[in-house]
């Protein structure tokens, strides 16, 4: 199961690079704010190609719906590693590929890559995910770019 951490959720890099690379037919955006804000939901739907289904769910809903989809058709997006960790820990039967692509700068965050800045909670989530046998986690902005390990 492919999961991208990107604090912008659905945007140009996701649509032009990752969807094509993965041949995904469904984007599952797991984010409480987006799921509960009609304006954000509308903006994400506008950014999604018409031939791709967009499902926006809360973190609580996200842990329950994955078995409704064919794994090879899905791209999951969360804003933060802590959300990814919760989703993965609730669905340990999958083999996970976790791409941390963009988490912007903010106070209290340390730089791990050009576009990845994590606070202590998210760094701890990455460490926990690295320890799982069924998770491959790395940093990469777009397909074809060099992969950076944590």
MDAnalysis code that builds the backbone (N, CA, C; Angstrom):
import MDAnalysis as mda
import numpy as np

u = mda.Universe.empty(450, n_residues=150, atom_resindex=np.repeat(np.arange(150), 3), trajectory=True)
u.add_TopologyAttr("name", ["N", "CA", "C"] * 150)
u.add_TopologyAttr("resid", np.arange(1, 151))
u.add_TopologyAttr("resname", ["UNK", "UNK", "UNK", "UNK", "UNK", "UNK", "UNK", "UNK", "UNK", "UNK", "UNK", "UNK", "UNK", "UNK", "UNK", "UNK", "UNK", "UNK", "UNK", "UNK", "UNK", "UNK", "UNK", "UNK", "UNK", "UNK", "UNK", "UNK", "UNK", "UNK", "UNK", "UNK", "UNK", "UNK", "UNK", "UNK", "UNK", "UNK", "UNK", "UNK", "UNK", "UNK", "UNK", "UNK", "UNK", "UNK", "UNK", "UNK", "UNK", "UNK", "UNK", "UNK", "UNK", "UNK", "UNK", "UNK", "UNK", "UNK", "UNK", "UNK", "UNK", "UNK", "UNK", "UNK", "UNK", "UNK", "UNK", "UNK", "UNK", "UNK", "UNK", "UNK", "UNK", "UNK", "UNK", "UNK", "UNK", "UNK", "UNK", "UNK", "UNK", "UNK", "UNK", "UNK", "UNK", "UNK", "UNK", "UNK", "UNK", "UNK", "UNK", "UNK", "UNK", "UNK", "UNK", "UNK", "UNK", "UNK", "UNK", "UNK", "UNK", "UNK", "UNK", "UNK", "UNK", "UNK", "UNK", "UNK", "UNK", "UNK", "UNK", "UNK", "UNK", "UNK", "UNK", "UNK", "UNK", "UNK", "UNK", "UNK", "UNK", "UNK", "UNK", "UNK", "UNK", "UNK", "UNK", "UNK", "UNK", "UNK", "UNK", "UNK", "UNK", "UNK", "UNK", "UNK", "UNK", "UNK", "UNK", "UNK", "UNK", "UNK", "UNK", "UNK", "UNK", "UNK", "UNK", "UNK", "UNK", "UNK"])
u.atoms.positions = np.array([
    [0.859, -1.162, 0.000],
    [0.000, 0.000, 0.000],
    [0.914, 1.236, 0.000],
    [0.665, 2.160, -0.915],
    [1.483, 3.368, -1.023],
    [0.830, 4.501, -0.245],
    [1.627, 5.139, 0.606],
    [1.155, 6.278, 1.384],
    [2.175, 7.392, 1.241],
    [1.687, 8.571, 0.897],
    [2.550, 9.754, 0.799],
    [2.207, 10.712, 1.931],
    [3.239, 11.218, 2.582],
    [3.072, 12.280, 3.570],
    [3.386, 13.585, 2.857],
    [2.380, 14.451, 2.787],
    [2.538, 15.730, 2.097],
    [1.554, 16.707, 2.710],
    [2.065, 17.744, 3.337],
    [1.160, 18.644, 4.056],
    [0.267, 19.485, 3.141],
    [0.441, 19.347, 1.828],
    [-0.430, 20.044, 0.878],
    [-1.547, 19.138, 0.359],
    [-1.502, 17.866, 0.720],
    [-2.456, 16.847, 0.257],
    [-2.455, 16.769, -1.257],
    [-3.525, 17.094, -1.942],
    [-3.615, 16.955, -3.398],
    [-3.172, 18.269, -4.051],
    [-2.153, 18.181, -4.906],
    [-1.618, 19.366, -5.588],
    [-0.879, 18.900, -6.840],
    [-0.203, 19.799, -7.505],
    [0.430, 19.522, -8.795],
    [1.357, 18.332, -8.828],
    [2.289, 18.207, -7.871],
    [3.225, 17.072, -7.881],
    [2.496, 15.751, -7.734],
    [1.490, 15.722, -6.914],
    [0.711, 14.492, -6.717],
    [0.012, 14.122, -8.023],
    [-0.621, 15.100, -8.632],
    [-1.424, 14.849, -9.832],
    [-0.547, 14.545, -11.040],
    [0.504, 15.329, -11.251],
    [1.295, 15.149, -12.472],
    [2.364, 14.070, -12.363],
    [2.860, 13.814, -11.169],
    [3.959, 12.858, -11.039],
    [3.540, 11.559, -10.357],
    [3.025, 11.633, -9.156],
    [2.765, 10.422, -8.382],
    [1.608, 9.603, -8.935],
    [0.516, 10.234, -9.319],
    [-0.603, 9.451, -9.869],
    [-0.185, 8.701, -11.125],
    [0.579, 9.368, -11.978],
    [1.044, 8.708, -13.205],
    [1.991, 7.561, -12.878],
    [2.899, 7.774, -11.957],
    [3.860, 6.737, -11.566],
    [3.146, 5.509, -11.002],
    [2.183, 5.757, -10.144],
    [1.484, 4.664, -9.447],
    [0.318, 4.084, -10.235],
    [-0.169, 4.844, -11.223],
    [-1.365, 4.471, -11.975],
    [-2.566, 4.307, -11.037],
    [-2.610, 5.157, -10.023],
    [-3.679, 5.102, -9.017],
    [-4.992, 5.623, -9.602],
    [-6.064, 4.984, -9.197],
    [-7.406, 5.381, -9.624],
    [-8.169, 6.054, -8.489],
    [-7.619, 5.938, -7.270],
    [-8.266, 6.489, -6.079],
    [-7.216, 7.172, -5.207],
    [-7.531, 8.386, -4.767],
    [-6.724, 9.065, -3.752],
    [-7.552, 9.064, -2.480],
    [-6.967, 8.559, -1.412],
    [-7.609, 8.642, -0.104],
    [-6.817, 9.662, 0.710],
    [-7.422, 10.825, 0.939],
    [-6.807, 11.870, 1.752],
    [-7.296, 11.684, 3.178],
    [-6.377, 11.412, 4.081],
    [-6.719, 11.166, 5.478],
    [-6.293, 12.398, 6.281],
    [-7.279, 13.232, 6.593],
    [-6.987, 14.474, 7.300],
    [-8.261, 15.009, 7.938],
    [-8.243, 15.193, 9.240],
    [-9.424, 15.656, 9.970],
    [-9.899, 17.020, 9.491],
    [-8.977, 17.955, 9.285],
    [-9.363, 19.302, 8.861],
    [-10.027, 19.273, 7.495],
    [-9.406, 18.603, 6.540],
    [-9.979, 18.546, 5.194],
    [-11.340, 17.853, 5.184],
    [-11.468, 16.795, 5.965],
    [-12.729, 16.044, 5.994],
    [-13.867, 16.855, 6.604],
    [-13.528, 17.811, 7.445],
    [-14.560, 18.582, 8.149],
    [-14.695, 20.018, 7.666],
    [-14.062, 20.356, 6.536],
    [-14.113, 21.715, 6.030],
    [-14.540, 21.686, 4.568],
    [-15.730, 22.169, 4.291],
    [-16.300, 22.108, 2.937],
    [-15.452, 22.867, 1.923],
    [-14.841, 23.957, 2.329],
    [-14.025, 24.740, 1.397],
    [-12.762, 23.972, 1.019],
    [-12.100, 23.381, 1.998],
    [-10.898, 22.583, 1.726],
    [-11.270, 21.379, 0.867],
    [-12.365, 20.711, 1.200],
    [-12.818, 19.563, 0.412],
    [-13.040, 19.951, -1.040],
    [-13.700, 21.071, -1.267],
    [-13.973, 21.526, -2.637],
    [-12.669, 21.824, -3.382],
    [-11.724, 22.474, -2.713],
    [-10.439, 22.787, -3.345],
    [-9.683, 21.515, -3.723],
    [-9.689, 20.519, -2.841],
    [-9.007, 19.252, -3.138],
    [-9.680, 18.533, -4.303],
    [-11.000, 18.573, -4.356],
    [-11.720, 17.940, -5.465],
    [-11.403, 18.644, -6.785],
    [-11.265, 19.967, -6.742],
    [-10.919, 20.715, -7.961],
    [-9.513, 20.360, -8.451],
    [-8.616, 20.018, -7.544],
    [-7.239, 19.679, -7.908],
    [-7.088, 18.235, -8.398],
    [-8.126, 17.439, -8.206],
    [-8.080, 16.020, -8.554],
    [-8.567, 15.808, -9.989],
    [-7.817, 15.058, -10.791],
    [-8.272, 14.772, -12.155],
    [-9.647, 14.085, -12.154],
    [-10.413, 14.339, -13.185],
    [-11.782, 13.810, -13.268],
    [-11.835, 12.283, -13.311],
    [-10.778, 11.646, -13.796],
    [-10.770, 10.180, -13.896],
    [-10.259, 9.497, -12.627],
    [-10.031, 10.279, -11.574],
    [-9.532, 9.748, -10.309],
    [-10.569, 10.028, -9.226],
    [-10.885, 8.999, -8.453],
    [-11.813, 9.163, -7.335],
    [-11.049, 9.748, -6.145],
    [-11.620, 10.760, -5.515],
    [-11.027, 11.342, -4.317],
    [-11.928, 11.030, -3.131],
    [-11.346, 10.419, -2.117],
    [-12.055, 10.101, -0.882],
    [-11.348, 10.881, 0.222],
    [-12.078, 11.724, 0.924],
    [-11.503, 12.511, 2.007],
    [-12.137, 12.044, 3.305],
    [-11.311, 11.569, 4.218],
    [-11.813, 11.003, 5.471],
    [-11.001, 11.506, 6.656],
    [-11.598, 11.409, 7.820],
    [-10.873, 11.706, 9.056],
    [-9.901, 10.564, 9.337],
    [-8.984, 10.802, 10.249],
    [-8.034, 9.750, 10.626],
    [-8.776, 8.534, 11.167],
    [-9.814, 8.756, 11.958],
    [-10.598, 7.649, 12.509],
    [-11.282, 6.830, 11.437],
    [-11.799, 7.503, 10.412],
    [-12.450, 6.802, 9.302],
    [-11.425, 6.105, 8.414],
    [-10.265, 6.733, 8.267],
    [-9.235, 6.190, 7.385],
    [-8.754, 4.817, 7.793],
    [-8.672, 4.556, 9.089],
    [-8.182, 3.256, 9.535],
    [-9.158, 2.131, 9.216],
    [-10.398, 2.480, 8.891],
    [-11.437, 1.469, 8.676],
    [-11.768, 1.177, 7.216],
    [-11.378, 2.039, 6.286],
    [-11.909, 1.912, 4.925],
    [-10.979, 1.254, 3.911],
    [-9.740, 0.993, 4.276],
    [-8.785, 0.525, 3.279],
    [-9.191, -0.772, 2.601],
    [-9.826, -1.665, 3.339],
    [-10.206, -2.940, 2.724],
    [-11.342, -2.796, 1.720],
    [-11.893, -1.583, 1.560],
    [-12.921, -1.330, 0.558],
    [-12.335, -1.097, -0.837],
    [-11.014, -1.035, -0.932],
    [-10.354, -0.673, -2.189],
    [-9.300, -1.694, -2.570],
    [-9.060, -1.805, -3.869],
    [-7.988, -2.641, -4.392],
    [-6.661, -1.918, -4.122],
    [-5.770, -2.562, -3.446],
    [-4.506, -1.951, -3.031],
    [-3.752, -1.297, -4.181],
    [-3.737, -1.925, -5.353],
    [-2.974, -1.385, -6.482],
    [-3.621, -0.148, -7.095],
    [-4.874, 0.139, -6.731],
    [-5.579, 1.308, -7.273],
    [-5.455, 2.549, -6.403],
    [-4.889, 2.407, -5.213],
    [-5.001, 3.452, -4.192],
    [-3.676, 4.165, -3.921],
    [-3.794, 5.465, -3.736],
    [-2.723, 6.291, -3.193],
    [-3.306, 6.987, -1.973],
    [-2.678, 6.808, -0.831],
    [-3.135, 7.441, 0.400],
    [-2.249, 8.647, 0.667],
    [-2.858, 9.741, 1.110],
    [-2.098, 10.939, 1.452],
    [-2.497, 11.399, 2.849],
    [-1.504, 11.691, 3.652],
    [-1.725, 12.301, 4.962],
    [-0.808, 13.522, 5.062],
    [-1.117, 14.406, 5.994],
    [-0.278, 15.595, 6.174],
    [0.934, 15.345, 7.057],
    [0.883, 14.302, 7.883],
    [1.942, 14.125, 8.870],
    [2.228, 12.655, 9.140],
    [3.469, 12.341, 9.495],
    [3.817, 10.965, 9.850],
    [2.999, 10.403, 11.012],
    [2.578, 11.227, 11.957],
    [1.792, 10.691, 13.074],
    [0.477, 10.101, 12.575],
    [-0.131, 10.720, 11.583],
    [-1.367, 10.180, 11.000],
    [-1.063, 8.905, 10.230],
    [0.031, 8.901, 9.485],
    [0.434, 7.700, 8.755],
    [0.662, 6.534, 9.712],
    [1.312, 6.807, 10.816],
    [1.591, 5.768, 11.812],
    [0.298, 5.160, 12.348],
    [-0.666, 5.988, 12.687],
    [-1.949, 5.485, 13.201],
    [-2.654, 4.622, 12.156],
    [-2.635, 5.063, 10.925],
    [-3.279, 4.322, 9.835],
    [-2.597, 2.969, 9.628],
    [-1.282, 2.959, 9.612],
    [-0.527, 1.733, 9.384],
    [-0.684, 0.764, 10.557],
    [-0.594, 1.263, 11.776],
    [-0.730, 0.388, 12.939],
    [-2.110, -0.254, 13.022],
    [-3.118, 0.373, 12.441],
    [-4.463, -0.202, 12.417],
    [-4.646, -1.154, 11.235],
    [-3.668, -1.206, 10.337],
    [-3.755, -2.037, 9.131],
    [-2.417, -2.731, 8.877],
    [-1.984, -3.528, 9.827],
    [-0.663, -4.159, 9.745],
    [-0.583, -5.298, 8.737],
    [-1.707, -5.721, 8.186],
    [-1.669, -6.827, 7.228],
    [-1.115, -6.403, 5.865],
    [-1.047, -5.114, 5.594],
    [-0.510, -4.620, 4.325],
    [1.002, -4.473, 4.406],
    [1.627, -4.531, 3.241],
    [3.026, -4.146, 3.104],
    [2.972, -2.690, 2.677],
    [3.630, -1.798, 3.418],
    [3.512, -0.361, 3.226],
    [4.773, 0.241, 2.615],
    [4.561, 1.134, 1.661],
    [5.609, 2.006, 1.148],
    [5.204, 3.413, 1.551],
    [6.026, 4.045, 2.387],
    [5.708, 5.375, 2.898],
    [6.707, 6.371, 2.337],
    [6.197, 7.288, 1.553],
    [6.994, 8.336, 0.929],
    [6.722, 9.643, 1.668],
    [7.719, 10.156, 2.353],
    [7.582, 11.458, 3.006],
    [8.107, 12.479, 2.010],
    [7.183, 13.255, 1.449],
    [7.557, 14.149, 0.356],
    [7.650, 15.598, 0.728],
    [6.720, 16.076, 1.547],
    [6.743, 17.488, 1.889],
    [6.061, 17.727, 3.234],
    [6.843, 18.225, 4.159],
    [6.329, 18.733, 5.434],
    [7.084, 20.034, 5.649],
    [6.369, 21.145, 5.555],
    [6.993, 22.461, 5.552],
    [7.669, 22.868, 6.850],
    [8.451, 23.928, 6.743],
    [9.147, 24.490, 7.899],
    [8.137, 25.127, 8.850],
    [8.429, 25.032, 10.127],
    [7.627, 25.673, 11.166],
    [8.444, 25.671, 12.447],
    [8.121, 26.549, 13.368],
    [8.847, 26.546, 14.639],
    [8.772, 25.172, 15.314],
    [9.904, 24.732, 15.857],
    [9.963, 23.454, 16.548],
    [10.224, 22.262, 15.641],
    [10.428, 22.507, 14.359],
    [10.696, 21.419, 13.420],
    [12.165, 21.416, 13.015],
    [12.702, 20.215, 12.856],
    [14.085, 20.018, 12.411],
    [14.075, 19.609, 10.937],
    [15.046, 20.077, 10.187],
    [15.152, 19.761, 8.764],
    [15.776, 18.385, 8.567],
    [15.086, 17.514, 7.815],
    [15.587, 16.178, 7.485],
    [15.970, 16.078, 6.009],
    [15.320, 16.880, 5.187],
    [15.608, 16.956, 3.757],
    [15.142, 18.336, 3.295],
    [15.406, 18.660, 2.047],
    [15.052, 19.985, 1.528],
    [13.586, 20.341, 1.785],
    [12.708, 19.355, 1.667],
    [11.271, 19.634, 1.819],
    [10.637, 18.899, 2.996],
    [11.454, 18.362, 3.889],
    [10.918, 17.600, 5.029],
    [11.449, 18.183, 6.335],
    [10.508, 18.687, 7.146],
    [10.821, 19.285, 8.445],
    [9.865, 18.685, 9.464],
    [10.407, 18.032, 10.491],
    [9.561, 17.314, 11.442],
    [9.769, 17.795, 12.870],
    [8.663, 17.847, 13.608],
    [8.758, 18.109, 15.040],
    [9.048, 16.784, 15.745],
    [9.189, 16.833, 17.062],
    [9.568, 15.631, 17.817],
    [8.544, 14.506, 17.674],
    [7.248, 14.823, 17.710],
    [6.212, 13.791, 17.603],
    [6.262, 13.092, 16.245],
    [6.439, 13.850, 15.180],
    [6.492, 13.251, 13.852],
    [7.802, 12.508, 13.612],
    [8.890, 12.995, 14.175],
    [10.158, 12.257, 14.084],
    [10.040, 10.925, 14.820],
    [9.371, 10.927, 15.966],
    [9.158, 9.677, 16.711],
    [8.266, 8.722, 15.912],
    [7.284, 9.255, 15.205],
    [6.419, 8.411, 14.362],
    [7.230, 7.754, 13.251],
    [8.137, 8.505, 12.641],
    [9.010, 7.946, 11.599],
    [9.877, 6.835, 12.182],
    [10.450, 7.068, 13.349],
    [11.284, 6.053, 14.001],
    [10.483, 4.786, 14.268],
    [9.257, 4.940, 14.735],
    [8.398, 3.777, 14.992],
    [8.067, 3.038, 13.704],
    [7.808, 3.765, 12.626],
    [7.497, 3.122, 11.352],
    [8.711, 2.394, 10.793],
    [9.897, 2.974, 10.953],
    [11.123, 2.322, 10.480],
    [11.340, 0.980, 11.167],
    [10.854, 0.848, 12.379],
    [11.056, -0.384, 13.148],
    [10.119, -1.515, 12.714],
    [9.097, -1.200, 11.938],
    [8.138, -2.220, 11.499],
    [8.683, -2.974, 10.284],
    [8.559, -4.286, 10.292],
    [9.061, -5.114, 9.194],
    [8.288, -4.921, 7.893],
    [7.033, -4.493, 7.983],
    [6.197, -4.373, 6.792],
    [6.155, -2.950, 6.238],
    [7.102, -2.084, 6.660],
    [7.114, -0.690, 6.222],
    [8.467, -0.322, 5.644],
    [8.430, 0.236, 4.442],
    [9.598, 0.895, 3.846],
    [9.285, 2.383, 3.878],
    [10.146, 3.183, 4.485],
    [9.896, 4.616, 4.590],
    [11.109, 5.389, 4.101],
    [10.853, 6.404, 3.296],
    [11.925, 7.201, 2.705],
    [11.405, 8.593, 2.372],
    [12.321, 9.490, 2.028],
    [11.975, 10.844, 1.610],
    [12.268, 10.993, 0.119],
    [11.289, 11.528, -0.604],
    [11.459, 11.777, -2.037],
    [10.362, 12.742, -2.471],
    [10.738, 13.801, -3.158],
    [9.757, 14.798, -3.577],
    [8.938, 14.308, -4.768],
    [9.610, 13.843, -5.810],
    [8.932, 13.350, -7.011],
    [9.608, 12.066, -7.489],
    [8.875, 11.225, -8.232],
    [9.492, 10.012, -8.767],
    [10.708, 10.371, -9.628],
    [11.722, 9.537, -9.561],
    [12.927, 9.772, -10.344],
    [13.985, 10.562, -9.597],
    [13.560, 11.302, -8.604],
    [14.515, 12.052, -7.776],
    [15.203, 11.082, -6.829],
    [16.388, 11.448, -6.377],
    [17.111, 10.593, -5.431],
    [16.272, 10.344, -4.186],
    [16.343, 9.109, -3.692],
    [15.631, 8.720, -2.475],
    [16.558, 8.960, -1.290],
    [16.038, 9.598, -0.260],
    [16.798, 9.830, 0.968],
    [16.197, 8.993, 2.074],
    [17.039, 8.283, 2.806],
    [16.588, 7.496, 3.945],
    [16.623, 8.356, 5.197],
    [15.802, 8.011, 6.145],
    [15.814, 8.700, 7.435],
    [16.985, 8.204, 8.250],
])
